[in-house]
Amino acid sequence: MHLDLLAMLTAFGLIFLAELPDKTMFASLAMGTRMRPLYVWFGTSSAFIVHVAIAVGAGGLIGLLPDWIVKLVSAALFAFGAFMLLRSGSGDEEEDEEVKTVTGFWPVYSTAFMAVFISEWGDLTQITTANLAASNGAWSTAIGSAVALMSVSALALLAGRFIAKRVPLKTVQRIGGLCMLGLAIWSVVEIFVG
Protein backbone atom coordinates (compact mmCIF):
# COMPACT_ATOMS: atom_id res chain seq x y z
CA MET A 1 0.00 0.00 0.00
CA HIS A 2 1.57 3.26 -1.18
CA LEU A 3 0.26 6.54 0.25
CA ASP A 4 0.89 9.78 -1.58
CA LEU A 5 0.39 12.91 0.54
CA LEU A 6 -0.17 15.13 -2.48
CA ALA A 7 -2.85 12.76 -3.81
CA MET A 8 -4.55 12.74 -0.38
CA LEU A 9 -4.52 16.55 -0.20
CA THR A 10 -5.77 16.84 -3.78
CA ALA A 11 -8.65 14.47 -3.07
CA PHE A 12 -9.45 16.23 0.20
CA GLY A 13 -9.48 19.69 -1.37
CA LEU A 14 -11.54 18.78 -4.42
CA ILE A 15 -14.08 16.66 -2.54
CA PHE A 16 -14.41 19.12 0.37
CA LEU A 17 -15.16 22.01 -1.98
CA ALA A 18 -17.54 19.94 -4.12
CA GLU A 19 -19.48 18.69 -1.09
CA LEU A 20 -19.86 22.06 0.67
CA PRO A 21 -22.81 23.30 -1.40
CA ASP A 22 -24.18 19.77 -1.84
CA LYS A 23 -27.64 18.64 -0.76
CA THR A 24 -26.11 16.13 1.67
CA MET A 25 -24.61 18.95 3.73
CA PHE A 26 -28.03 20.56 4.09
CA ALA A 27 -29.63 17.22 4.93
CA SER A 28 -26.99 16.70 7.65
CA LEU A 29 -27.68 20.17 8.98
CA ALA A 30 -31.42 19.49 9.14
CA MET A 31 -30.96 16.07 10.80
CA GLY A 32 -28.56 17.60 13.31
CA THR A 33 -31.22 19.99 14.59
CA ARG A 34 -33.62 17.14 15.33
CA MET A 35 -31.34 14.21 16.24
CA ARG A 36 -28.20 13.71 18.28
CA PRO A 37 -25.44 15.18 16.09
CA LEU A 38 -22.80 12.60 17.02
CA TYR A 39 -25.13 9.75 16.05
CA VAL A 40 -25.98 11.53 12.79
CA TRP A 41 -22.27 12.01 12.11
CA PHE A 42 -21.57 8.29 12.65
CA GLY A 43 -24.38 7.44 10.22
CA THR A 44 -23.36 9.93 7.54
CA SER A 45 -19.68 9.08 7.92
CA SER A 46 -20.37 5.36 7.55
CA ALA A 47 -22.37 5.99 4.40
CA PHE A 48 -19.62 8.21 3.01
CA ILE A 49 -16.98 5.56 3.72
CA VAL A 50 -19.06 2.94 1.91
CA HIS A 51 -19.49 5.27 -1.06
CA VAL A 52 -15.78 6.07 -1.17
CA ALA A 53 -15.00 2.33 -1.13
CA ILE A 54 -17.48 1.73 -3.92
CA ALA A 55 -16.16 4.67 -5.97
CA VAL A 56 -12.56 3.61 -5.55
CA GLY A 57 -13.24 -0.10 -6.06
CA ALA A 58 -15.78 0.03 -8.83
CA GLY A 59 -14.79 3.26 -10.54
CA GLY A 60 -16.94 3.80 -13.57
CA LEU A 61 -19.48 1.08 -12.75
CA ILE A 62 -21.50 3.55 -10.68
CA GLY A 63 -22.34 5.42 -13.84
CA LEU A 64 -24.21 2.35 -15.10
CA LEU A 65 -27.08 2.95 -12.68
CA PRO A 66 -29.87 4.88 -14.35
CA ASP A 67 -29.45 8.45 -13.19
CA TRP A 68 -33.17 9.17 -13.11
CA ILE A 69 -33.80 6.31 -10.66
CA VAL A 70 -31.12 7.56 -8.28
CA LYS A 71 -32.54 11.09 -8.41
CA LEU A 72 -36.13 9.86 -7.96
CA VAL A 73 -35.27 7.83 -4.85
CA SER A 74 -33.26 10.78 -3.53
CA ALA A 75 -36.23 13.10 -4.12
CA ALA A 76 -38.55 10.70 -2.27
CA LEU A 77 -36.20 10.59 0.73
CA PHE A 78 -35.90 14.37 0.84
CA ALA A 79 -39.69 14.71 0.52
CA PHE A 80 -40.16 12.27 3.41
CA GLY A 81 -37.67 14.26 5.49
CA ALA A 82 -39.49 17.49 4.64
CA PHE A 83 -42.82 15.93 5.63
CA MET A 84 -41.41 14.77 8.97
CA LEU A 85 -39.84 18.15 9.75
CA LEU A 86 -42.83 20.23 8.65
CA ARG A 87 -45.29 17.95 10.43
CA SER A 88 -43.40 18.22 13.70
CA GLY A 89 -42.85 21.96 13.24
CA SER A 90 -46.55 22.76 12.84
CA GLY A 91 -49.70 22.02 14.72
CA ASP A 92 -51.62 23.44 17.62
CA GLU A 93 -49.55 22.03 20.44
CA GLU A 94 -48.51 24.45 23.14
CA GLU A 95 -45.19 26.26 22.89
CA ASP A 96 -44.03 24.85 26.22
CA GLU A 97 -44.50 21.29 25.04
CA GLU A 98 -41.17 19.73 24.20
CA VAL A 99 -40.93 18.64 20.58
CA LYS A 100 -40.08 14.97 20.27
CA THR A 101 -36.89 14.08 18.51
CA VAL A 102 -35.64 10.82 17.12
CA THR A 103 -33.49 9.27 19.82
CA GLY A 104 -31.43 6.17 20.29
CA PHE A 105 -28.25 5.36 18.46
CA TRP A 106 -29.59 2.83 15.95
CA PRO A 107 -32.67 4.75 14.76
CA VAL A 108 -30.63 7.95 14.27
CA TYR A 109 -27.65 6.11 12.77
CA SER A 110 -29.78 4.16 10.29
CA THR A 111 -31.79 7.24 9.27
CA ALA A 112 -28.64 9.27 8.63
CA PHE A 113 -26.88 6.36 6.91
CA MET A 114 -29.76 5.64 4.53
CA ALA A 115 -30.37 9.33 3.70
CA VAL A 116 -26.74 9.78 2.65
CA PHE A 117 -26.25 6.31 1.18
CA ILE A 118 -29.14 6.62 -1.25
CA SER A 119 -28.73 10.29 -2.15
CA GLU A 120 -25.00 10.06 -2.90
CA TRP A 121 -25.29 7.52 -5.74
CA GLY A 122 -23.79 9.04 -8.86
CA ASP A 123 -23.04 12.29 -7.02
CA LEU A 124 -20.29 14.58 -8.30
CA THR A 125 -18.07 13.70 -5.33
CA GLN A 126 -18.45 9.98 -5.99
CA ILE A 127 -17.60 10.37 -9.66
CA THR A 128 -14.67 12.66 -8.79
CA THR A 129 -13.40 10.10 -6.27
CA ALA A 130 -13.57 7.36 -8.90
CA ASN A 131 -11.67 9.51 -11.40
CA LEU A 132 -9.02 10.51 -8.86
CA ALA A 133 -8.55 6.90 -7.78
CA ALA A 134 -7.86 5.89 -11.36
CA SER A 135 -5.12 8.49 -11.75
CA ASN A 136 -3.76 9.18 -8.25
CA GLY A 137 -3.91 5.86 -6.45
CA ALA A 138 -6.74 4.13 -4.65
CA TRP A 139 -5.67 4.36 -1.00
CA SER A 140 -4.53 7.97 -1.09
CA THR A 141 -7.71 9.04 -2.85
CA ALA A 142 -9.90 7.00 -0.52
CA ILE A 143 -8.37 8.54 2.60
CA GLY A 144 -8.49 12.11 1.28
CA SER A 145 -12.06 11.75 0.00
CA ALA A 146 -13.41 10.08 3.14
CA VAL A 147 -11.85 12.67 5.46
CA ALA A 148 -13.25 15.49 3.30
CA LEU A 149 -16.79 14.09 3.30
CA MET A 150 -16.73 13.39 7.03
CA SER A 151 -15.43 16.93 7.66
CA VAL A 152 -18.24 18.54 5.69
CA SER A 153 -20.78 16.47 7.62
CA ALA A 154 -19.23 17.53 10.95
CA LEU A 155 -19.25 21.17 9.83
CA ALA A 156 -22.94 20.95 8.91
CA LEU A 157 -23.81 19.33 12.23
CA LEU A 158 -21.93 21.99 14.20
CA ALA A 159 -23.75 24.72 12.27
CA GLY A 160 -27.03 22.93 12.95
CA ARG A 161 -26.37 22.88 16.71
CA PHE A 162 -25.30 26.54 16.69
CA ILE A 163 -28.50 27.56 14.89
CA ALA A 164 -30.70 25.37 17.12
CA LYS A 165 -29.42 27.11 20.26
CA ARG A 166 -30.27 30.58 18.94
CA VAL A 167 -33.47 30.02 17.00
CA PRO A 168 -36.66 28.33 18.31
CA LEU A 169 -36.77 24.65 17.37
CA LYS A 170 -40.09 24.97 15.53
CA THR A 171 -38.65 27.71 13.31
CA VAL A 172 -35.55 25.61 12.60
CA GLN A 173 -37.74 22.62 11.75
CA ARG A 174 -39.92 24.66 9.40
CA ILE A 175 -36.89 26.11 7.64
CA GLY A 176 -35.23 22.68 7.54
CA GLY A 177 -38.42 21.14 6.18
CA LEU A 178 -38.67 23.79 3.47
CA CYS A 179 -35.01 23.21 2.57
CA MET A 180 -35.60 19.45 2.35
CA LEU A 181 -38.72 20.08 0.22
CA GLY A 182 -36.62 22.32 -2.03
CA LEU A 183 -34.01 19.56 -2.33
CA ALA A 184 -36.73 17.05 -3.22
CA ILE A 185 -38.05 19.35 -5.94
CA TRP A 186 -34.52 20.04 -7.20
CA SER A 187 -33.82 16.27 -7.41
CA VAL A 188 -36.95 15.81 -9.55
CA VAL A 189 -36.01 18.79 -11.74
CA GLU A 190 -32.55 17.22 -12.29
CA ILE A 191 -34.25 14.15 -13.77
CA PHE A 192 -35.69 16.23 -16.58
CA VAL A 193 -32.90 18.79 -16.98
CA GLY A 194 -29.88 16.52 -16.49
ABEGO torsion letter per residue (X at the ends): XBBBAAAAAAAAAAAAAAAAABAAAAAAAAAAAABBAAAAAAAAAAAAAAAAAAAAAAEAAAAABBAAAAAAAAAAAAAAAAAAAAAAABEABBAABBBBBBBEAAAAAAAAAAAAAAAABGBAAAAAAAAAAAAAEAAAAAAAAAAAAAAAAAAAAAAAAAAAAABBAAAAAAAAAAAAAAAAAAAAAAAAAX
